[in-house]
């Protein structure tokens, strides 16, 4: 059992400077990824062990501003989470997050091992409290970084930079016990990354001070457009905001005031379809189910005898329905996505029929209830970060 083991294993994943793309071929990542699978296998085959808490952790080197390092740390831990959870089932109930930003303790350990000018002065600066100062306009930076950069006319800073690469990292922290559900590994074997310390029934894959971060503190804004709708000359955009890890609110808007190259063929509309979505594995990439309302003003004609328009131009179709969709990240930074969705609903419709010529006269007015497909979309979207981390 792990309680009988007293061994230290360093397993970590590194990132390029100012980058959050998890590359198995960078540095020693491939070797480290292989090593962590052996660790997960060991947990999985010991039926006395189960996972109490699993933390995804990220960090950055100290060169950039507070805002830049926060974003990098979070995106790195999310890249690691997406990699792991696409290969291993992990219950949401055991997952936490820690974006430590700059791992000063780790830098201190490296300084102790380095042949460094003014080593004691460097250690004294690292041991100071965290105080942020203004840096290049509206951004902030840890005051310790400024002191280190100015020490001995930046000569010490250049020496320290050799230790920065391993700070651009992401980790996984496993806390184990005998009671709660354990992680099960799918049949196909994959690689995972981490920094591990095996002690008793705790597997600590991060030796930095732990700061818990809740996923809802890192919400995103998604801006999307339905590509096929542009082929129908329907300008459109969808704004979606994450409410929590599994819930989001979307507002698609469609608009067109054009004829289709002839006066008797047109699809003019202003349509809105606000939707509440539940994401089965998180808002960034998974299947979702949605419930939406719908409102549509319209003036349509298909080159036939009649033109159809909402009654008196002030009686939109009103209703709502359900939908299902899927989001797939594309590109290396995981911010561009392809979204596919389809939905159906029930609508109350009150429309006027006109003879389909210029200034054609009113024929009649009709009411009906429509039930059927109310949207289909293949959308290209981009994700923005909108939430700030909260200290707890």
C-alpha atoms as a printed R data frame, in Angstrom:
    type eleno elety resid chain resno       x      y       z
1   ATOM     1    CA   UNK     A     1   0.000  0.000   0.000
2   ATOM     2    CA   UNK     A     2   1.016  3.613  -0.452
3   ATOM     3    CA   UNK     A     3   1.048  4.083   3.326
4   ATOM     4    CA   UNK     A     4   4.082  1.800   3.403
5   ATOM     5    CA   UNK     A     5   5.998  3.655   0.669
6   ATOM     6    CA   UNK     A     6   8.545  6.377   1.294
7   ATOM     7    CA   UNK     A     7   9.658  7.414  -2.168
8   ATOM     8    CA   UNK     A     8   9.906 10.678  -4.066
9   ATOM     9    CA   UNK     A     9   9.055 10.864  -7.745
10  ATOM    10    CA   UNK     A    10   9.292 14.079  -9.770
11  ATOM    11    CA   UNK     A    11   6.967 13.941 -12.762
12  ATOM    12    CA   UNK     A    12   5.985 17.190 -14.447
13  ATOM    13    CA   UNK     A    13   5.015 18.757 -17.744
14  ATOM    14    CA   UNK     A    14   6.668 21.905 -19.055
15  ATOM    15    CA   UNK     A    15   5.513 24.588 -21.494
16  ATOM    16    CA   UNK     A    16   7.274 26.996 -23.819
17  ATOM    17    CA   UNK     A    17   7.561 30.579 -22.637
18  ATOM    18    CA   UNK     A    18   4.269 32.495 -22.933
19  ATOM    19    CA   UNK     A    19   2.540 29.333 -24.181
20  ATOM    20    CA   UNK     A    20  -0.196 27.049 -22.845
21  ATOM    21    CA   UNK     A    21  -0.169 24.300 -25.498
22  ATOM    22    CA   UNK     A    22   0.579 20.897 -23.974
23  ATOM    23    CA   UNK     A    23   3.254 19.366 -26.249
24  ATOM    24    CA   UNK     A    24   4.275 15.772 -25.394
25  ATOM    25    CA   UNK     A    25   7.369 16.181 -27.598
26  ATOM    26    CA   UNK     A    26   8.727 19.196 -25.719
27  ATOM    27    CA   UNK     A    27  11.694 18.538 -23.440
28  ATOM    28    CA   UNK     A    28  11.261 15.412 -21.323
29  ATOM    29    CA   UNK     A    29   7.466 15.539 -21.432
30  ATOM    30    CA   UNK     A    30   7.127 12.265 -23.356
31  ATOM    31    CA   UNK     A    31   9.126 10.357 -20.732
32  ATOM    32    CA   UNK     A    32   7.259 11.992 -17.886
33  ATOM    33    CA   UNK     A    33   3.904 11.264 -19.501
34  ATOM    34    CA   UNK     A    34   4.800  7.571 -19.670
35  ATOM    35    CA   UNK     A    35   5.802  7.550 -16.014
36  ATOM    36    CA   UNK     A    36   2.536  8.979 -14.736
37  ATOM    37    CA   UNK     A    37   0.503  6.236 -16.426
38  ATOM    38    CA   UNK     A    38   2.362  3.667 -14.323
39  ATOM    39    CA   UNK     A    39   1.331  5.644 -11.249
40  ATOM    40    CA   UNK     A    40  -2.336  5.725 -12.282
41  ATOM    41    CA   UNK     A    41  -2.208  1.976 -12.997
42  ATOM    42    CA   UNK     A    42  -0.893  1.374  -9.501
43  ATOM    43    CA   UNK     A    43  -3.734  3.401  -7.954
44  ATOM    44    CA   UNK     A    44  -6.285  1.664 -10.117
45  ATOM    45    CA   UNK     A    45  -5.202 -1.870  -9.269
46  ATOM    46    CA   UNK     A    46  -5.107 -1.298  -5.501
47  ATOM    47    CA   UNK     A    47  -8.745 -1.740  -4.455
48  ATOM    48    CA   UNK     A    48  -8.069 -0.274  -1.001
49  ATOM    49    CA   UNK     A    49  -7.348  3.169  -2.478
50  ATOM    50    CA   UNK     A    50  -9.823  5.784  -3.713
51  ATOM    51    CA   UNK     A    51  -9.520  9.448  -4.654
52  ATOM    52    CA   UNK     A    52 -10.695 12.066  -2.155
53  ATOM    53    CA   UNK     A    53  -9.522 15.066  -4.148
54  ATOM    54    CA   UNK     A    54  -7.759 15.626  -7.448
55  ATOM    55    CA   UNK     A    55  -6.329 19.080  -8.128
56  ATOM    56    CA   UNK     A    56  -5.180 20.438 -11.462
57  ATOM    57    CA   UNK     A    57  -2.438 23.006 -10.910
58  ATOM    58    CA   UNK     A    58  -0.630 25.521 -13.104
59  ATOM    59    CA   UNK     A    59   2.274 27.930 -12.726
60  ATOM    60    CA   UNK     A    60   4.305 30.477 -14.663
61  ATOM    61    CA   UNK     A    61   7.776 31.995 -14.556
62  ATOM    62    CA   UNK     A    62   8.052 35.515 -13.100
63  ATOM    63    CA   UNK     A    63   8.912 37.574 -16.184
64  ATOM    64    CA   UNK     A    64   5.405 38.769 -17.084
65  ATOM    65    CA   UNK     A    65   2.720 40.824 -15.376
66  ATOM    66    CA   UNK     A    66   0.268 39.514 -12.798
67  ATOM    67    CA   UNK     A    67  -2.507 39.472 -15.400
68  ATOM    68    CA   UNK     A    68  -0.401 37.578 -17.964
69  ATOM    69    CA   UNK     A    69   0.814 34.977 -15.464
70  ATOM    70    CA   UNK     A    70  -2.693 34.407 -14.102
71  ATOM    71    CA   UNK     A    71  -3.964 33.656 -17.573
72  ATOM    72    CA   UNK     A    72  -1.022 31.417 -18.452
73  ATOM    73    CA   UNK     A    73  -1.268 29.427 -15.217
74  ATOM    74    CA   UNK     A    74  -4.965 28.825 -15.646
75  ATOM    75    CA   UNK     A    75  -4.738 27.878 -19.330
76  ATOM    76    CA   UNK     A    76  -1.907 25.462 -18.564
77  ATOM    77    CA   UNK     A    77  -3.859 23.642 -15.871
78  ATOM    78    CA   UNK     A    78  -6.897 23.539 -18.182
79  ATOM    79    CA   UNK     A    79  -4.743 22.084 -20.982
80  ATOM    80    CA   UNK     A    80  -3.619 19.393 -18.559
81  ATOM    81    CA   UNK     A    81  -7.188 18.778 -17.372
82  ATOM    82    CA   UNK     A    82  -8.493 18.416 -20.918
83  ATOM    83    CA   UNK     A    83  -5.660 16.018 -21.768
84  ATOM    84    CA   UNK     A    84  -6.239 13.856 -18.696
85  ATOM    85    CA   UNK     A    85 -10.050 13.866 -18.711
86  ATOM    86    CA   UNK     A    86 -10.196 12.946 -22.381
87  ATOM    87    CA   UNK     A    87  -8.402  9.713 -21.474
88  ATOM    88    CA   UNK     A    88  -9.339  8.946 -17.860
89  ATOM    89    CA   UNK     A    89 -12.736  9.146 -16.171
90  ATOM    90    CA   UNK     A    90 -12.605 11.441 -13.122
91  ATOM    91    CA   UNK     A    91 -15.778 12.382 -11.160
92  ATOM    92    CA   UNK     A    92 -16.451 16.132 -11.011
93  ATOM    93    CA   UNK     A    93 -16.980 15.827  -7.247
94  ATOM    94    CA   UNK     A    94 -13.270 15.202  -6.557
95  ATOM    95    CA   UNK     A    95 -11.769 17.905  -8.808
96  ATOM    96    CA   UNK     A    96 -10.323 21.211  -7.563
97  ATOM    97    CA   UNK     A    97  -8.021 23.778  -9.172
98  ATOM    98    CA   UNK     A    98  -4.879 25.636  -8.123
99  ATOM    99    CA   UNK     A    99  -3.308 28.323 -10.292
100 ATOM   100    CA   UNK     A   100  -0.286 29.232  -8.139
101 ATOM   101    CA   UNK     A   101   1.012 31.712 -10.752
102 ATOM   102    CA   UNK     A   102   4.662 32.053  -9.683
103 ATOM   103    CA   UNK     A   103   5.993 29.111  -7.600
104 ATOM   104    CA   UNK     A   104   8.390 31.088  -5.412
105 ATOM   105    CA   UNK     A   105   9.184 28.124  -3.151
106 ATOM   106    CA   UNK     A   106  10.406 26.132  -6.121
107 ATOM   107    CA   UNK     A   107  12.558 29.053  -7.284
108 ATOM   108    CA   UNK     A   108  14.019 29.279  -3.786
109 ATOM   109    CA   UNK     A   109  15.002 25.596  -3.882
110 ATOM   110    CA   UNK     A   110  16.742 26.102  -7.224
111 ATOM   111    CA   UNK     A   111  18.609 29.170  -5.959
112 ATOM   112    CA   UNK     A   112  19.993 27.130  -3.036
113 ATOM   113    CA   UNK     A   113  21.515 24.713  -5.562
114 ATOM   114    CA   UNK     A   114  22.852 27.376  -7.933
115 ATOM   115    CA   UNK     A   115  26.282 28.982  -8.059
116 ATOM   116    CA   UNK     A   116  24.780 32.457  -7.960
117 ATOM   117    CA   UNK     A   117  26.148 35.944  -7.317
118 ATOM   118    CA   UNK     A   118  24.552 37.659  -4.306
119 ATOM   119    CA   UNK     A   119  22.753 34.429  -3.398
120 ATOM   120    CA   UNK     A   120  21.755 35.568   0.090
121 ATOM   121    CA   UNK     A   121  20.312 38.841  -1.217
122 ATOM   122    CA   UNK     A   122  18.265 36.838  -3.743
123 ATOM   123    CA   UNK     A   123  16.954 34.551  -0.999
124 ATOM   124    CA   UNK     A   124  16.039 37.530   1.180
125 ATOM   125    CA   UNK     A   125  14.033 39.048  -1.692
126 ATOM   126    CA   UNK     A   126  12.238 35.768  -2.460
127 ATOM   127    CA   UNK     A   127  11.269 35.418   1.225
128 ATOM   128    CA   UNK     A   128   9.500 38.800   1.252
129 ATOM   129    CA   UNK     A   129   5.710 39.068   1.306
130 ATOM   130    CA   UNK     A   130   3.760 39.264  -1.930
131 ATOM   131    CA   UNK     A   131   3.164 42.935  -2.815
132 ATOM   132    CA   UNK     A   132   2.073 44.019  -6.300
133 ATOM   133    CA   UNK     A   133   3.198 47.282  -7.902
134 ATOM   134    CA   UNK     A   134   2.142 49.088 -11.075
135 ATOM   135    CA   UNK     A   135   3.889 47.873 -14.202
136 ATOM   136    CA   UNK     A   136   3.700 49.284 -17.728
137 ATOM   137    CA   UNK     A   137   0.422 51.151 -17.477
138 ATOM   138    CA   UNK     A   138  -2.627 49.264 -16.244
139 ATOM   139    CA   UNK     A   139  -0.898 45.993 -15.347
140 ATOM   140    CA   UNK     A   140   0.755 44.912 -12.105
141 ATOM   141    CA   UNK     A   141   3.802 42.840 -11.186
142 ATOM   142    CA   UNK     A   142   5.097 41.243  -8.002
143 ATOM   143    CA   UNK     A   143   7.454 43.713  -6.306
144 ATOM   144    CA   UNK     A   144   9.989 40.921  -5.755
145 ATOM   145    CA   UNK     A   145  10.387 40.604  -9.528
146 ATOM   146    CA   UNK     A   146  11.304 44.298  -9.801
147 ATOM   147    CA   UNK     A   147  13.901 43.966  -7.030
148 ATOM   148    CA   UNK     A   148  15.444 40.888  -8.614
149 ATOM   149    CA   UNK     A   149  15.582 42.523 -12.047
150 ATOM   150    CA   UNK     A   150  17.369 45.569 -10.611
151 ATOM   151    CA   UNK     A   151  19.853 43.566  -8.514
152 ATOM   152    CA   UNK     A   152  23.429 44.103  -9.715
153 ATOM   153    CA   UNK     A   153  22.229 45.818 -12.902
154 ATOM   154    CA   UNK     A   154  20.230 42.753 -14.049
155 ATOM   155    CA   UNK     A   155  23.275 40.438 -13.952
156 ATOM   156    CA   UNK     A   156  21.666 38.275 -11.251
157 ATOM   157    CA   UNK     A   157  18.374 38.214 -13.158
158 ATOM   158    CA   UNK     A   158  20.136 36.789 -16.204
159 ATOM   159    CA   UNK     A   159  21.596 34.048 -14.034
160 ATOM   160    CA   UNK     A   160  18.207 33.301 -12.488
161 ATOM   161    CA   UNK     A   161  16.571 32.958 -15.893
162 ATOM   162    CA   UNK     A   162  18.161 29.514 -16.230
163 ATOM   163    CA   UNK     A   163  15.767 28.275 -13.548
164 ATOM   164    CA   UNK     A   164  12.618 29.713 -15.120
165 ATOM   165    CA   UNK     A   165  11.846 26.924 -17.621
166 ATOM   166    CA   UNK     A   166  10.736 24.378 -15.025
167 ATOM   167    CA   UNK     A   167   8.416 27.024 -13.510
168 ATOM   168    CA   UNK     A   168   6.371 27.049 -16.738
169 ATOM   169    CA   UNK     A   169   4.522 23.944 -15.678
170 ATOM   170    CA   UNK     A   170   1.282 22.154 -14.863
171 ATOM   171    CA   UNK     A   171   0.690 19.478 -12.217
172 ATOM   172    CA   UNK     A   172  -1.873 17.051 -10.871
173 ATOM   173    CA   UNK     A   173  -2.408 16.515  -7.140
174 ATOM   174    CA   UNK     A   174  -3.996 13.249  -5.953
175 ATOM   175    CA   UNK     A   175  -5.287 12.875  -2.387
176 ATOM   176    CA   UNK     A   176  -6.173  9.254  -1.613
177 ATOM   177    CA   UNK     A   177  -8.191  7.434   1.036
178 ATOM   178    CA   UNK     A   178 -10.090  4.148   1.422
179 ATOM   179    CA   UNK     A   179 -13.632  5.544   1.330
180 ATOM   180    CA   UNK     A   180 -14.457  7.666  -1.750
181 ATOM   181    CA   UNK     A   181 -14.804  6.539  -5.406
182 ATOM   182    CA   UNK     A   182 -11.493  5.832  -7.108
183 ATOM   183    CA   UNK     A   183 -10.350  6.838 -10.578
184 ATOM   184    CA   UNK     A   184 -10.907  4.135 -13.214
185 ATOM   185    CA   UNK     A   185  -8.704  4.018 -16.263
186 ATOM   186    CA   UNK     A   186 -10.272  3.294 -19.650
187 ATOM   187    CA   UNK     A   187  -9.107  0.232 -21.585
188 ATOM   188    CA   UNK     A   188  -6.808  2.119 -23.892
189 ATOM   189    CA   UNK     A   189  -3.585  3.304 -22.238
190 ATOM   190    CA   UNK     A   190  -2.554  6.930 -22.486
191 ATOM   191    CA   UNK     A   191  -0.038  9.273 -20.913
192 ATOM   192    CA   UNK     A   192  -0.649 11.866 -18.185
193 ATOM   193    CA   UNK     A   193   1.627 14.528 -16.651
194 ATOM   194    CA   UNK     A   194   2.356 15.589 -13.105
195 ATOM   195    CA   UNK     A   195   4.895 16.221 -10.399
196 ATOM   196    CA   UNK     A   196   4.606 13.509  -7.768
197 ATOM   197    CA   UNK     A   197   5.582 13.088  -4.141
198 ATOM   198    CA   UNK     A   198   4.439  9.758  -2.638
199 ATOM   199    CA   UNK     A   199   3.944  9.987   1.103
200 ATOM   200    CA   UNK     A   200   1.646  7.730   3.098
201 ATOM   201    CA   UNK     A   201  -1.846  7.796   1.560
202 ATOM   202    CA   UNK     A   202  -1.280 11.223  -0.016
203 ATOM   203    CA   UNK     A   203   0.222 11.575  -3.477
204 ATOM   204    CA   UNK     A   204   1.259 15.229  -3.738
205 ATOM   205    CA   UNK     A   205   2.162 16.111  -7.283
206 ATOM   206    CA   UNK     A   206   2.813 19.746  -6.384
207 ATOM   207    CA   UNK     A   207   5.039 20.932  -3.591
208 ATOM   208    CA   UNK     A   208   3.879 24.560  -3.725
209 ATOM   209    CA   UNK     A   209   1.542 26.140  -1.128
210 ATOM   210    CA   UNK     A   210  -1.984 25.121  -2.078
211 ATOM   211    CA   UNK     A   211  -4.527 27.781  -3.031
212 ATOM   212    CA   UNK     A   212  -7.889 26.344  -4.015
213 ATOM   213    CA   UNK     A   213  -9.574 27.870  -7.040
214 ATOM   214    CA   UNK     A   214 -13.154 27.126  -7.995
215 ATOM   215    CA   UNK     A   215 -13.924 26.685 -11.691
216 ATOM   216    CA   UNK     A   216 -16.690 29.282 -11.668
217 ATOM   217    CA   UNK     A   217 -14.018 31.891 -10.903
218 ATOM   218    CA   UNK     A   218 -12.720 31.315 -14.419
219 ATOM   219    CA   UNK     A   219 -15.710 31.990 -16.628
220 ATOM   220    CA   UNK     A   220 -15.464 32.560 -20.354
221 ATOM   221    CA   UNK     A   221 -17.240 34.503 -23.057
222 ATOM   222    CA   UNK     A   222 -17.850 32.759 -26.380
223 ATOM   223    CA   UNK     A   223 -18.545 34.694 -29.594
224 ATOM   224    CA   UNK     A   224 -19.877 32.539 -32.440
225 ATOM   225    CA   UNK     A   225 -21.457 32.786 -35.857
226 ATOM   226    CA   UNK     A   226 -23.542 30.208 -37.756
227 ATOM   227    CA   UNK     A   227 -21.677 29.627 -41.016
228 ATOM   228    CA   UNK     A   228 -24.485 28.120 -43.174
229 ATOM   229    CA   UNK     A   229 -26.783 31.036 -42.239
230 ATOM   230    CA   UNK     A   230 -24.439 33.415 -44.050
231 ATOM   231    CA   UNK     A   231 -25.085 31.376 -47.197
232 ATOM   232    CA   UNK     A   232 -28.747 32.396 -46.818
233 ATOM   233    CA   UNK     A   233 -27.640 36.046 -46.414
234 ATOM   234    CA   UNK     A   234 -28.587 35.970 -42.731
235 ATOM   235    CA   UNK     A   235 -26.113 37.987 -40.697
236 ATOM   236    CA   UNK     A   236 -25.852 36.448 -37.252
237 ATOM   237    CA   UNK     A   237 -23.897 36.278 -34.027
238 ATOM   238    CA   UNK     A   238 -24.210 34.352 -30.778
239 ATOM   239    CA   UNK     A   239 -22.938 35.643 -27.455
240 ATOM   240    CA   UNK     A   240 -22.540 32.986 -24.757
241 ATOM   241    CA   UNK     A   241 -21.315 33.372 -21.180
242 ATOM   242    CA   UNK     A   242 -20.360 30.591 -18.760
243 ATOM   243    CA   UNK     A   243 -22.439 30.730 -15.582
244 ATOM   244    CA   UNK     A   244 -20.536 27.860 -13.947
245 ATOM   245    CA   UNK     A   245 -18.599 24.789 -15.038
246 ATOM   246    CA   UNK     A   246 -21.717 23.070 -16.413
247 ATOM   247    CA   UNK     A   247 -24.127 25.941 -17.181
248 ATOM   248    CA   UNK     A   248 -24.033 28.699 -19.769
249 ATOM   249    CA   UNK     A   249 -26.417 31.277 -21.225
250 ATOM   250    CA   UNK     A   250 -26.429 31.957 -24.973
251 ATOM   251    CA   UNK     A   251 -28.134 34.652 -27.061
252 ATOM   252    CA   UNK     A   252 -28.205 34.025 -30.842
253 ATOM   253    CA   UNK     A   253 -29.411 36.939 -33.000
254 ATOM   254    CA   UNK     A   254 -30.220 36.713 -36.745
255 ATOM   255    CA   UNK     A   255 -30.931 39.663 -39.019
256 ATOM   256    CA   UNK     A   256 -31.603 40.105 -42.714
257 ATOM   257    CA   UNK     A   257 -33.192 42.912 -44.737
258 ATOM   258    CA   UNK     A   258 -32.308 41.600 -48.190
259 ATOM   259    CA   UNK     A   259 -34.121 40.151 -51.168
260 ATOM   260    CA   UNK     A   260 -32.689 37.074 -52.861
261 ATOM   261    CA   UNK     A   261 -31.797 38.841 -56.129
262 ATOM   262    CA   UNK     A   262 -35.508 39.335 -56.971
263 ATOM   263    CA   UNK     A   263 -38.378 41.317 -55.413
264 ATOM   264    CA   UNK     A   264 -40.543 38.210 -54.982
265 ATOM   265    CA   UNK     A   265 -37.895 36.094 -53.206
266 ATOM   266    CA   UNK     A   266 -36.847 37.206 -49.721
267 ATOM   267    CA   UNK     A   267 -36.198 36.055 -46.194
268 ATOM   268    CA   UNK     A   268 -36.198 39.158 -44.034
269 ATOM   269    CA   UNK     A   269 -36.109 38.565 -40.317
270 ATOM   270    CA   UNK     A   270 -35.069 39.676 -36.868
271 ATOM   271    CA   UNK     A   271 -34.851 36.552 -34.715
272 ATOM   272    CA   UNK     A   272 -33.612 35.994 -31.156
273 ATOM   273    CA   UNK     A   273 -33.399 32.667 -29.358
274 ATOM   274    CA   UNK     A   274 -31.973 32.957 -25.800
275 ATOM   275    CA   UNK     A   275 -30.965 29.555 -24.481
276 ATOM   276    CA   UNK     A   276 -29.879 28.050 -21.155
277 ATOM   277    CA   UNK     A   277 -27.414 25.208 -21.745
278 ATOM   278    CA   UNK     A   278 -26.231 22.339 -19.554
279 ATOM   279    CA   UNK     A   279 -22.788 20.981 -20.493
280 ATOM   280    CA   UNK     A   280 -22.172 17.385 -19.541
281 ATOM   281    CA   UNK     A   281 -18.382 17.730 -19.144
282 ATOM   282    CA   UNK     A   282 -17.822 21.472 -18.939
283 ATOM   283    CA   UNK     A   283 -18.501 24.505 -21.124
284 ATOM   284    CA   UNK     A   284 -15.272 24.405 -23.114
285 ATOM   285    CA   UNK     A   285 -15.689 21.089 -24.920
286 ATOM   286    CA   UNK     A   286 -18.512 18.537 -24.624
287 ATOM   287    CA   UNK     A   287 -22.109 17.701 -25.457
288 ATOM   288    CA   UNK     A   288 -24.824 19.954 -24.112
289 ATOM   289    CA   UNK     A   289 -28.608 20.060 -23.821
290 ATOM   290    CA   UNK     A   290 -30.449 23.360 -23.970
291 ATOM   291    CA   UNK     A   291 -33.820 24.946 -23.343
292 ATOM   292    CA   UNK     A   292 -34.615 28.084 -25.330
293 ATOM   293    CA   UNK     A   293 -37.235 30.714 -25.973
294 ATOM   294    CA   UNK     A   294 -37.798 32.139 -29.425
295 ATOM   295    CA   UNK     A   295 -38.996 35.427 -30.937
296 ATOM   296    CA   UNK     A   296 -39.037 36.113 -34.668
297 ATOM   297    CA   UNK     A   297 -40.283 38.967 -36.836
298 ATOM   298    CA   UNK     A   298 -40.401 37.889 -40.477
299 ATOM   299    CA   UNK     A   299 -41.249 38.860 -44.053
300 ATOM   300    CA   UNK     A   300 -40.726 35.923 -46.415
301 ATOM   301    CA   UNK     A   301 -41.559 35.006 -49.991
302 ATOM   302    CA   UNK     A   302 -40.408 32.181 -52.222
303 ATOM   303    CA   UNK     A   303 -41.355 33.430 -55.699
304 ATOM   304    CA   UNK     A   304 -44.854 31.980 -55.427
305 ATOM   305    CA   UNK     A   305 -48.316 33.583 -55.242
306 ATOM   306    CA   UNK     A   306 -48.188 34.780 -51.621
307 ATOM   307    CA   UNK     A   307 -45.832 36.726 -49.353
308 ATOM   308    CA   UNK     A   308 -45.990 35.997 -45.592
309 ATOM   309    CA   UNK     A   309 -45.425 38.590 -42.875
310 ATOM   310    CA   UNK     A   310 -45.998 38.699 -39.115
311 ATOM   311    CA   UNK     A   311 -49.435 40.228 -38.455
312 ATOM   312    CA   UNK     A   312 -49.415 44.047 -38.716
313 ATOM   313    CA   UNK     A   313 -45.586 43.876 -38.537
314 ATOM   314    CA   UNK     A   314 -45.814 43.744 -34.737
315 ATOM   315    CA   UNK     A   315 -46.829 40.157 -33.952
316 ATOM   316    CA   UNK     A   316 -43.696 38.012 -33.893
317 ATOM   317    CA   UNK     A   317 -43.758 34.250 -33.712
318 ATOM   318    CA   UNK     A   318 -43.334 33.349 -30.029
319 ATOM   319    CA   UNK     A   319 -42.448 30.041 -28.448
320 ATOM   320    CA   UNK     A   320 -39.589 27.876 -27.303
321 ATOM   321    CA   UNK     A   321 -38.102 24.413 -27.354
322 ATOM   322    CA   UNK     A   322 -35.180 22.106 -26.649
323 ATOM   323    CA   UNK     A   323 -31.859 21.554 -28.371
324 ATOM   324    CA   UNK     A   324 -28.751 19.393 -28.320
325 ATOM   325    CA   UNK     A   325 -25.260 20.319 -29.447
326 ATOM   326    CA   UNK     A   326 -21.558 19.594 -29.305
327 ATOM   327    CA   UNK     A   327 -18.472 21.809 -29.114
328 ATOM   328    CA   UNK     A   328 -15.060 20.728 -30.438
329 ATOM   329    CA   UNK     A   329 -11.923 22.860 -29.915
330 ATOM   330    CA   UNK     A   330  -9.753 23.354 -33.003
331 ATOM   331    CA   UNK     A   331  -6.288 24.796 -33.326
332 ATOM   332    CA   UNK     A   332  -3.384 24.660 -30.910
333 ATOM   333    CA   UNK     A   333  -4.611 27.274 -28.419
334 ATOM   334    CA   UNK     A   334  -8.034 25.596 -27.872
335 ATOM   335    CA   UNK     A   335  -9.810 28.968 -28.163
336 ATOM   336    CA   UNK     A   336 -11.286 28.441 -31.615
337 ATOM   337    CA   UNK     A   337 -14.113 25.893 -31.658
338 ATOM   338    CA   UNK     A   338 -16.610 24.308 -33.998
339 ATOM   339    CA   UNK     A   339 -20.122 24.038 -32.544
340 ATOM   340    CA   UNK     A   340 -22.892 21.935 -34.061
341 ATOM   341    CA   UNK     A   341 -26.465 22.056 -32.773
342 ATOM   342    CA   UNK     A   342 -30.052 21.291 -33.713
343 ATOM   343    CA   UNK     A   343 -33.284 22.146 -31.924
344 ATOM   344    CA   UNK     A   344 -37.042 21.883 -32.144
345 ATOM   345    CA   UNK     A   345 -39.845 23.841 -30.560
346 ATOM   346    CA   UNK     A   346 -43.468 24.944 -30.514
347 ATOM   347    CA   UNK     A   347 -44.483 28.465 -31.647
348 ATOM   348    CA   UNK     A   348 -47.623 30.558 -31.810
349 ATOM   349    CA   UNK     A   349 -47.778 32.152 -35.257
350 ATOM   350    CA   UNK     A   350 -50.111 34.941 -36.451
351 ATOM   351    CA   UNK     A   351 -49.326 36.058 -39.995
352 ATOM   352    CA   UNK     A   352 -50.727 38.075 -42.918
353 ATOM   353    CA   UNK     A   353 -50.741 36.850 -46.508
354 ATOM   354    CA   UNK     A   354 -50.142 39.328 -49.343
355 ATOM   355    CA   UNK     A   355 -50.100 38.917 -53.092
356 ATOM   356    CA   UNK     A   356 -46.410 38.536 -53.867
357 ATOM   357    CA   UNK     A   357 -45.880 41.610 -56.022
358 ATOM   358    CA   UNK     A   358 -44.716 45.120 -55.193
359 ATOM   359    CA   UNK     A   359 -47.384 46.706 -52.934
360 ATOM   360    CA   UNK     A   360 -49.467 43.539 -53.282
361 ATOM   361    CA   UNK     A   361 -52.784 43.682 -51.413
362 ATOM   362    CA   UNK     A   362 -53.622 41.826 -48.211
363 ATOM   363    CA   UNK     A   363 -55.376 38.529 -48.832
364 ATOM   364    CA   UNK     A   364 -56.098 37.312 -45.297
365 ATOM   365    CA   UNK     A   365 -54.683 36.771 -41.808
366 ATOM   366    CA   UNK     A   366 -54.172 33.384 -40.209
367 ATOM   367    CA   UNK     A   367 -53.183 31.896 -36.877
368 ATOM   368    CA   UNK     A   368 -51.500 28.565 -36.349
369 ATOM   369    CA   UNK     A   369 -49.269 26.616 -34.007
370 ATOM   370    CA   UNK     A   370 -45.973 25.486 -35.462
371 ATOM   371    CA   UNK     A   371 -44.187 22.445 -34.004
372 ATOM   372    CA   UNK     A   372 -40.911 21.252 -35.496
373 ATOM   373    CA   UNK     A   373 -37.260 22.103 -36.105
374 ATOM   374    CA   UNK     A   374 -36.559 25.711 -35.145
375 ATOM   375    CA   UNK     A   375 -32.819 25.907 -35.716
376 ATOM   376    CA   UNK     A   376 -29.766 24.080 -37.050
377 ATOM   377    CA   UNK     A   377 -26.277 25.482 -36.807
378 ATOM   378    CA   UNK     A   378 -22.660 24.771 -37.636
379 ATOM   379    CA   UNK     A   379 -20.878 27.617 -35.870
380 ATOM   380    CA   UNK     A   380 -17.344 28.897 -35.569
381 ATOM   381    CA   UNK     A   381 -16.663 30.338 -32.117
382 ATOM   382    CA   UNK     A   382 -13.868 32.012 -30.167
383 ATOM   383    CA   UNK     A   383 -13.419 31.905 -26.381
384 ATOM   384    CA   UNK     A   384 -12.429 34.936 -24.264
385 ATOM   385    CA   UNK     A   385 -11.458 34.926 -20.572
386 ATOM   386    CA   UNK     A   386 -13.716 37.263 -18.579
387 ATOM   387    CA   UNK     A   387 -13.390 36.314 -14.893
388 ATOM   388    CA   UNK     A   388 -10.725 37.166 -12.381
389 ATOM   389    CA   UNK     A   389  -9.331 34.800  -9.799
390 ATOM   390    CA   UNK     A   390 -10.469 35.333  -6.230
391 ATOM   391    CA   UNK     A   391  -8.150 34.861  -3.294
392 ATOM   392    CA   UNK     A   392  -9.580 32.558  -0.672
